[in-house]
């Protein structure tokens, strides 16, 4: 059980850092066109797109979807751990 918990939390933490990194790249000019920006965009943007469909940017500039995406990711990670804990 400890190994499953560690793996789920590690994946959740890595993906959360990828989301944060992708958001921070949006603050720098032309950073999303770099190799790292394109790589993170391919991995993170499909997940963020789900939340962007339902949460429009506030004032046209402030995008809150990454915050909700991180909370949802954390909720799913703890849900997976609870399910594994129930069956194991």
Secondary structure, 3 states (H helix, E strand, C coil): CHHHHHHHHHHHHHHHHHHHHHHHHCCCCCCCCCHHHHHHHHHHHHHHHHHHHHCCCECCCECCHHHHHHHHHHHHHHHHHHHHHHHC
